[in-house]
Amino acid sequence: MVSVVETGSVAYSVTLNFRAQEIMRAPRTMVPIPQRIAVGIDKIAGPKHRTHFIVEVLETELLRREQLAALEDAAGCWKDENHPELANGPEHFIRALRDQATQRLQKIQHQTSE
């Protein structure tokens, strides 16, 4: 459910519910948003679907920020000396892996044809 209340000439308050199945149990949060944003949401999602649109956008942004934080936390953990197999570049390493698989397959096919 979404309720819109004019709080001045510039802002609206939107009540957010999380997931359509949980509307009755969902926590509600009043978030004042500029009128131009409310109009933009209506154009994209329609006035009856504001909640779903807003929740989707927020979930996407939260995931993006969590991933960014994880990348920042992991920065510097890769050490070239721990991966000598990649010294000639990843293409060389991948080609060698594929060649090994091809050789194993040829060996198995040769053994089964005897």
N, C-alpha and C positions, 0 to 999 in steps of 0.2 A: 504494500500500500504506500502511496505517496501523497502527502498533503503539502500544498503550496499555500503559503500565507505571505502576503505582501508586507514587508517590514520597513518600507520606505520606498522612495522612488527608484532605488538601485538594487535592493537585495530581496531575495526570497528565502524562505526556510524550507528545506526539503527533509522529510522524514525518510530515513533509509531503513530498509528491511533486508536481511541477508537470506537469500534463497526463497523462492516462491513457496516451497514445501514447508518452510519454517516460519512463515509470516506471523503466526499467532505467538510463537515462542521467541521470535527474533528480538534482539535488543534494538531499541530505536534511538537514533542520534539525530538531533537537530543541527543541521549544517546550513548556515546562511550562504547563499550563492548569488552572484550578480544576475540580474534579470537577463542579460544577454546570453549567459551560459544556460539558463533555464530554457530560453527560446531555442538555443542551438540543440540542446538535448531533445526537445520536443520535435524539432525538424528531423533529427536522426532516428530517434526511437519512438516517438509519439508520446503524448502526455500520459497515457495509461501504462507506459513501460519505462518510466524514468528510473524507478528503483532498480530494475534489472540492468539497465544500461550503466547506471552509476556504480553498482556493485561490480559489474564486469570490468569497468575501467579501473576501479580501485584494486581489484584482485590482480589485474595485469600489471599495474604499477607496483604493487607490493612485491610480486614475484620478480619483476625487473630489478627492483632495488635490492632484494635479497640476493639475487644472482650477482649483481654488481659488488655487493659487500663480500660475497664469497670469493670473487675474483681478486678483489683488493687484498683479502686475507691471504690468498694463495700466492700473491706476487712474490717472486724471488725464490720460491720453493724448488723450481726446476734447476738442476745443476747439470751442465753439459758433461762433466766428468763422470756422472752417474749413468750416462747413456752413451757409451762408446759406439754402440751399434748404429747410432745416428750421425757419426762423425762425417760421413760422406754425404749426408743429406737424407731426408726421409724417403725420397724417390728410390734411392739405391737400396735402402733397407726393405722397402715394400717389394721391390723387384726381386730381391734375394728370397724373401718369404714366399712369393708366388712361384719362383723357380724351384724351391724346395718342395712345395706342394705338388707341382707338376712332375718332378722326379719321383716322388713317392707314388703318385698315381700310375706313372709308367711302369714302375717296379711291380706294383700290385697287378696291373694288367698283364705284364709279362709272366708273372708267377702263375696266374690263373689260366693262361693260355697254354701252358706246358702240359 
